[in-house]
Amino acid sequence: MAWTMLLAAGFLEIVWSLSMKQSHGFTRLLPSLVTATAMLASFALLAAAMKTLPLGTAYPIWTGIGAIGAFAAGILFLGEAVTPLRLAAAGLILSGLVLMKVATPEA
């Protein structure tokens, strides 16, 4: 259950980062509300997952999901550049997430 909560928290990090971009510096109401709501829910799920998972696993995986997701959202929805170096960097982050999961004892 902790891993499911962590994945949901990571997904919500993607939501709040994308909606924060759409809020234009918190000058647009709806994206600002989505940002705040997703942030609170993401932090709550991360905190719940940390009851079981080690900090050194939960936090890097949460931020990594957000980083990879924000990278993908930027490409898919905002027209951000896709370059070999950016893809390699995302691949390294993803590799680190997989290794962190494999290296963590089941909680």
C-alpha positions as CSV (number, residue, x, y, z in Angstrom):
1,M,0.0,0.0,0.0
2,A,2.9,2.4,0.7
3,W,4.2,2.0,-2.8
4,T,0.8,2.7,-4.2
5,M,0.5,5.9,-2.1
6,L,4.0,6.9,-3.2
7,L,3.1,6.4,-6.9
8,A,-0.1,8.5,-6.4
9,A,1.9,11.2,-4.7
10,G,4.3,11.3,-7.6
11,F,1.5,11.5,-10.1
12,L,0.1,14.4,-8.1
13,E,3.5,16.1,-8.2
14,I,3.3,16.0,-12.0
15,V,-0.2,17.5,-11.8
16,W,0.8,20.4,-9.6
17,S,3.9,21.2,-11.5
18,L,2.0,21.4,-14.8
19,S,-0.9,23.4,-13.3
20,M,1.6,25.7,-11.6
21,K,3.1,26.5,-15.1
22,Q,-0.5,27.1,-16.3
23,S,-1.2,29.4,-13.4
24,H,1.1,32.0,-14.8
25,G,2.7,32.8,-11.4
26,F,-0.6,32.2,-9.6
27,T,-2.4,34.9,-11.5
28,R,-5.0,32.5,-12.9
29,L,-7.5,31.1,-10.4
30,L,-8.4,27.6,-11.6
31,P,-4.8,26.4,-12.3
32,S,-3.8,28.0,-9.0
33,L,-6.5,26.0,-7.1
34,V,-5.5,22.8,-8.9
35,T,-1.9,23.5,-7.9
36,A,-2.6,24.0,-4.3
37,T,-5.0,21.0,-4.0
38,A,-2.6,18.7,-5.8
39,M,0.3,19.8,-3.7
40,L,-1.5,19.2,-0.5
41,A,-2.7,15.8,-1.6
42,S,0.7,14.9,-2.9
43,F,2.4,15.9,0.4
44,A,-0.2,14.0,2.4
45,L,0.3,10.8,0.4
46,L,4.0,11.1,0.6
47,A,3.8,11.5,4.4
48,A,1.6,8.4,4.6
49,A,4.0,6.4,2.5
50,M,6.9,7.5,4.7
51,K,5.2,5.8,7.7
52,T,6.4,2.6,6.1
53,L,9.1,3.4,3.5
54,P,12.5,4.8,4.4
55,L,13.0,8.5,3.8
56,G,16.0,7.8,1.6
57,T,13.8,5.8,-0.7
58,A,10.4,7.6,-0.6
59,Y,11.6,11.1,-1.2
60,P,14.0,10.4,-4.2
61,I,11.3,8.3,-5.8
62,W,8.6,10.9,-5.3
63,T,10.8,13.7,-6.7
64,G,12.0,11.4,-9.5
65,I,8.5,10.6,-10.6
66,G,7.7,14.3,-10.6
67,A,10.9,15.1,-12.5
68,I,10.3,12.5,-15.2
69,G,6.6,13.3,-15.4
70,A,7.2,17.1,-15.6
71,F,9.7,16.4,-18.4
72,A,7.2,14.3,-20.3
73,A,4.4,16.8,-19.7
74,G,6.5,19.6,-20.9
75,I,7.2,17.7,-24.2
76,L,3.7,16.4,-24.7
77,F,1.6,19.5,-23.7
78,L,3.9,22.5,-23.8
79,G,6.0,21.8,-26.9
80,E,9.3,21.7,-25.0
81,A,12.4,20.4,-26.8
82,V,13.3,16.7,-27.2
83,T,17.0,16.4,-27.6
84,P,19.3,13.4,-27.1
85,L,20.9,14.9,-24.0
86,R,17.6,15.6,-22.4
87,L,16.4,12.1,-23.2
88,A,19.6,10.6,-21.8
89,A,19.2,12.7,-18.6
90,A,15.6,11.5,-18.2
91,G,16.8,7.9,-18.8
92,L,19.4,8.3,-16.0
93,I,16.8,9.6,-13.6
94,L,14.5,6.7,-14.5
95,S,17.4,4.2,-14.0
96,G,18.0,5.7,-10.6
97,L,14.4,5.3,-9.6
98,V,14.3,1.6,-10.7
99,L,17.6,0.9,-8.8
100,M,16.2,2.7,-5.7
101,K,13.1,0.5,-5.8
102,V,15.1,-2.7,-6.3
103,A,17.5,-1.8,-3.5
104,T,14.8,-1.1,-1.0
105,P,13.5,-4.0,1.2
106,E,9.8,-4.6,0.9
107,A,7.9,-2.5,3.4
